[in-house]
Amino acid sequence: MAMTISASVPPASESATASGGTVTDRLVDANARYAADFTDPGMDARPVLQVAVVACMDARLDLHAALGLELGDCHTIRNAGGVVTDDVIRSLTISQRKLGTRSVVLIHHTGCGLESLTEDFRTELEAEVGQRPAWAVECFRDVDQDVRQSMQRVRTSPFLLHTDDVRGFVFDVKTGRLREIDPAS
């Protein structure tokens, strides 16, 4: 299967600055074209499927396409690694308690950049900028185990109302397939 590139942003060979603007300028222009034909879908913020998906921010994951989701179906929470951090728990808590979600789907993926980092990254940042980040890198070596850890963090959070339907997966970036992770393994 061939890799595709965004239709909104030209290939790297056509640099944004060569055509008189930045990548952000191109995105704003694309939004203007989008907004010209936009009609209010008449939805509120409550996801139709009552599900929140927590996933890695990796640009290779097109979650809506991979999961067969449409606009309004889910809440999508993304960060480096798809790791369940305090901020993810914050978002899930709001999603459940105020916006009606009941299920949580966690998606990590093969070839994640967090597998090649260590917590030394924080030390390197401190040396460079003179301040140590308050956050953890949350790097990992075993993607399956990290999914299990994320499932456990969701299931044991005192802030979440619905922890019975929490499932974790690894998305294979070469095949597009999800592989479910057994929380007990």
C-alpha positions as CSV (number, residue, x, y, z in Angstrom):
1,M,0.0,0.0,0.0
2,A,1.4,3.4,-1.0
3,M,1.8,6.2,1.6
4,T,-0.5,9.1,1.0
5,I,0.1,12.7,1.8
6,S,-2.4,15.3,2.8
7,A,-4.2,17.0,0.0
8,S,-4.3,20.3,2.0
9,V,-0.5,20.6,2.5
10,P,1.9,20.2,-0.4
11,P,4.8,17.7,-0.3
12,A,7.9,18.7,1.5
13,S,9.5,19.6,-1.9
14,E,7.2,22.6,-2.1
15,S,8.2,24.3,1.1
16,A,5.6,26.5,2.7
17,T,7.9,29.5,2.8
18,A,8.9,29.2,-0.9
19,S,5.3,29.9,-1.8
20,G,5.0,32.9,0.5
21,G,3.6,31.4,3.7
22,T,4.1,29.1,6.6
23,V,2.5,25.7,7.1
24,T,0.2,27.4,9.6
25,D,-0.8,29.8,6.8
26,R,-1.7,26.9,4.6
27,L,-3.8,25.3,7.4
28,V,-5.6,28.6,7.9
29,D,-6.3,28.8,4.2
30,A,-7.6,25.2,4.2
31,N,-9.9,26.1,7.0
32,A,-11.3,29.1,5.0
33,R,-12.1,26.7,2.2
34,Y,-13.7,24.2,4.7
35,A,-15.7,26.9,6.4
36,A,-17.1,28.2,3.1
37,D,-19.1,25.0,2.7
38,F,-19.5,24.2,6.4
39,T,-23.0,23.7,7.8
40,D,-23.7,23.2,11.5
41,P,-24.2,19.5,12.0
42,G,-26.6,20.2,14.9
43,M,-24.6,18.2,17.4
44,D,-23.7,18.9,21.0
45,A,-20.4,17.9,22.7
46,R,-21.8,14.5,23.9
47,P,-20.3,11.7,21.8
48,V,-23.0,9.6,20.1
49,L,-21.2,6.3,20.9
50,Q,-20.5,7.3,24.5
51,V,-16.8,6.4,24.0
52,A,-13.5,8.1,24.7
53,V,-10.5,7.0,22.7
54,V,-7.0,7.7,24.1
55,A,-4.3,7.3,21.6
56,C,-0.8,8.4,20.6
57,M,-0.4,11.6,18.7
58,D,1.6,9.9,16.0
59,A,0.7,11.3,12.6
60,R,0.4,7.8,11.1
61,L,-2.7,7.0,13.1
62,D,-5.9,8.1,11.4
63,L,-8.2,7.1,14.2
64,H,-11.5,8.0,12.7
65,A,-10.7,6.0,9.5
66,A,-9.1,3.1,11.4
67,L,-12.1,2.7,13.8
68,G,-14.9,3.5,11.3
69,L,-15.8,6.7,13.3
70,E,-17.7,9.7,12.1
71,L,-17.8,13.2,13.4
72,G,-19.5,13.3,16.8
73,D,-19.0,9.6,17.6
74,C,-16.3,9.9,20.2
75,H,-14.0,12.0,22.3
76,T,-10.5,11.7,21.1
77,I,-7.6,12.3,23.6
78,R,-4.1,12.2,22.2
79,N,-0.6,12.6,23.6
80,A,2.9,11.3,23.1
81,G,2.6,7.5,23.5
82,G,-1.2,7.5,24.2
83,V,-0.1,7.2,27.8
84,V,-2.7,7.7,30.6
85,T,-1.3,10.7,32.5
86,D,-3.0,12.9,35.1
87,D,-4.1,15.2,32.2
88,V,-5.7,12.2,30.4
89,I,-7.5,11.3,33.6
90,R,-8.7,14.9,33.8
91,S,-10.1,14.7,30.3
92,L,-11.7,11.3,30.8
93,T,-13.3,12.5,34.1
94,I,-14.9,15.5,32.3
95,S,-15.8,13.2,29.4
96,Q,-17.6,10.7,31.6
97,R,-19.0,13.0,34.4
98,K,-20.2,15.9,32.2
99,L,-20.5,14.5,28.7
100,G,-21.8,11.0,29.1
101,T,-19.1,8.6,27.9
102,R,-19.1,5.1,29.4
103,S,-16.4,3.3,27.5
104,V,-12.7,3.9,27.1
105,V,-10.5,2.6,24.3
106,L,-6.7,2.9,24.6
107,I,-4.6,2.7,21.5
108,H,-0.8,2.5,21.5
109,H,1.1,1.5,18.3
110,T,4.1,-0.3,16.9
111,G,7.2,1.7,16.3
112,C,6.4,4.4,18.9
113,G,9.0,7.1,19.4
114,L,8.7,6.7,23.2
115,E,10.3,3.3,22.9
116,S,13.6,5.0,21.9
117,L,13.5,7.7,24.6
118,T,14.5,7.5,28.3
119,E,13.8,9.6,31.3
120,D,17.2,11.2,30.6
121,F,15.3,13.3,28.1
122,R,14.2,15.4,31.1
123,T,17.8,15.8,32.3
124,E,18.8,16.9,28.8
125,L,16.1,19.5,28.7
126,E,17.1,20.8,32.2
127,A,20.7,21.2,31.0
128,E,19.5,23.0,27.9
129,V,16.9,25.4,29.3
130,G,17.8,25.6,33.0
131,Q,14.6,24.1,34.3
132,R,13.6,20.5,34.8
133,P,10.2,19.6,33.4
134,A,7.6,18.7,36.0
135,W,6.2,16.0,33.7
136,A,7.5,12.5,33.2
137,V,8.5,11.4,29.7
138,E,6.5,8.1,30.2
139,C,8.9,6.2,27.9
140,F,8.6,2.4,27.7
141,R,10.3,-0.6,26.1
142,D,7.3,-3.0,26.0
143,V,4.3,-1.6,24.2
144,D,2.0,-4.4,25.5
145,Q,3.0,-3.8,29.1
146,D,2.5,0.0,28.7
147,V,-1.1,-0.6,27.4
148,R,-1.7,-2.8,30.5
149,Q,-0.4,0.0,32.7
150,S,-2.6,2.5,31.0
151,M,-5.7,0.2,31.4
152,Q,-4.8,-0.2,35.1
153,R,-4.5,3.6,35.6
154,V,-8.0,4.1,34.1
155,R,-9.5,1.2,36.0
156,T,-8.2,2.4,39.4
157,S,-8.8,6.1,39.1
158,P,-11.2,7.3,41.8
159,F,-12.4,10.1,39.5
160,L,-13.9,7.9,36.8
161,L,-17.4,6.6,37.1
162,H,-17.2,3.9,34.4
163,T,-14.3,1.6,34.5
164,D,-15.9,-1.7,33.5
165,D,-15.5,-1.2,29.7
166,V,-11.8,-0.3,29.3
167,R,-10.0,-2.0,26.5
168,G,-6.5,-1.6,25.2
169,F,-5.0,-2.2,21.8
170,V,-1.8,-1.9,19.8
171,F,-2.2,-0.5,16.3
172,D,0.2,-1.9,13.8
173,V,1.5,1.0,11.6
174,K,2.5,-1.5,8.8
175,T,-0.9,-3.3,8.5
176,G,-3.4,-1.0,10.0
177,R,-4.7,-3.7,12.3
178,L,-5.5,-3.5,16.0
179,R,-4.3,-6.2,18.3
180,E,-6.1,-6.4,21.6
181,I,-4.1,-6.6,24.8
182,D,-5.2,-8.9,27.6
183,P,-5.0,-6.9,30.8
184,A,-4.1,-9.9,32.9
185,S,-1.1,-11.2,30.9
